[in-house]
């Protein structure tokens, strides 16, 4: 696993949503690594989310193209994500 690849900050999901990545967590029993993040914007229910590290950096097919599931966009929340949270 290539952990240095993960940067804390804002990522965009291939479907359009923005997420603030907090870091990496390790499962205490299996040692599996997880990415810990929270969705930006208003959403009901639990906010802190984990996804297996390998799935976070996986690729998916979208519109007949292979794209990253999550793409790093930087340290600042994009204006579009701020507008979504105001809705």
C-alpha positions as CSV (number, residue, x, y, z in Angstrom):
1,X,0.0,0.0,0.0
2,X,1.2,3.5,-0.9
3,X,0.1,5.6,2.1
4,X,2.2,8.7,1.2
5,X,-0.2,9.1,-1.8
6,X,-3.0,10.3,0.6
7,X,-3.1,14.0,1.3
8,X,-5.4,15.5,3.8
9,X,-7.7,18.0,2.2
10,X,-10.6,18.3,-0.2
11,X,-11.4,15.6,-2.7
12,X,-14.2,15.4,-5.3
13,X,-16.0,12.1,-5.9
14,X,-16.5,11.1,-9.5
15,X,-20.2,11.7,-9.1
16,X,-19.6,15.4,-8.1
17,X,-19.7,15.6,-4.3
18,X,-16.9,17.1,-2.2
19,X,-15.4,15.5,0.8
20,X,-12.9,16.6,3.4
21,X,-10.3,13.8,4.0
22,X,-9.1,13.8,7.6
23,X,-6.5,11.0,7.3
24,X,-6.0,7.3,7.5
25,X,-7.3,4.8,10.2
26,X,-6.2,1.3,10.8
27,X,-8.6,-1.5,11.7
28,X,-7.5,-2.8,15.1
29,X,-8.1,-6.5,14.3
30,X,-7.2,-6.9,10.6
31,X,-4.7,-4.1,10.2
32,X,-6.7,-3.0,7.1
33,X,-6.2,0.7,6.3
34,X,-9.1,3.1,5.8
35,X,-9.5,6.7,4.6
36,X,-11.5,8.8,7.0
37,X,-13.5,11.7,5.6
38,X,-16.6,13.8,6.0
39,X,-19.0,15.0,3.2
40,X,-19.0,18.8,2.7
41,X,-22.5,20.3,2.4
42,X,-25.7,19.6,4.3
43,X,-26.5,15.9,4.6
44,X,-28.7,14.1,7.2
45,X,-27.3,11.3,9.3
46,X,-23.8,10.4,10.4
47,X,-21.1,12.5,8.9
48,X,-17.8,10.7,9.5
49,X,-17.2,8.1,6.9
50,X,-14.5,5.5,6.3
51,X,-13.7,3.6,3.0
52,X,-11.1,1.0,2.5
53,X,-7.9,2.7,1.4
54,X,-7.6,0.6,-1.8
55,X,-11.2,1.4,-2.8
56,X,-10.7,5.2,-2.2
57,X,-8.0,5.2,-4.8
58,X,-9.7,2.8,-7.1
59,X,-10.8,3.7,-10.6
60,X,-14.3,3.5,-12.0
61,X,-15.9,3.6,-15.4
62,X,-18.0,6.7,-16.1
63,X,-19.3,7.7,-19.5
64,X,-17.2,5.0,-21.1
65,X,-14.0,6.5,-19.5
66,X,-11.9,5.2,-16.7
67,X,-11.7,7.9,-13.9
68,X,-10.4,8.1,-10.3
69,X,-13.1,7.5,-7.7
70,X,-11.8,10.5,-5.7
71,X,-9.7,13.3,-7.1
72,X,-7.7,15.6,-4.8
73,X,-8.7,19.3,-5.4
74,X,-6.7,21.1,-2.7
75,X,-6.7,22.4,0.8
76,X,-9.6,24.9,0.3
77,X,-13.2,24.2,-0.1
78,X,-14.2,24.9,-3.7
79,X,-16.9,27.6,-4.1
80,X,-19.2,25.0,-5.7
81,X,-19.1,22.9,-2.5
82,X,-19.8,26.0,-0.4
83,X,-22.9,26.8,-2.5
84,X,-24.1,23.2,-2.1
85,X,-24.0,23.6,1.7
86,X,-26.1,26.8,1.6
87,X,-29.0,24.9,-0.1
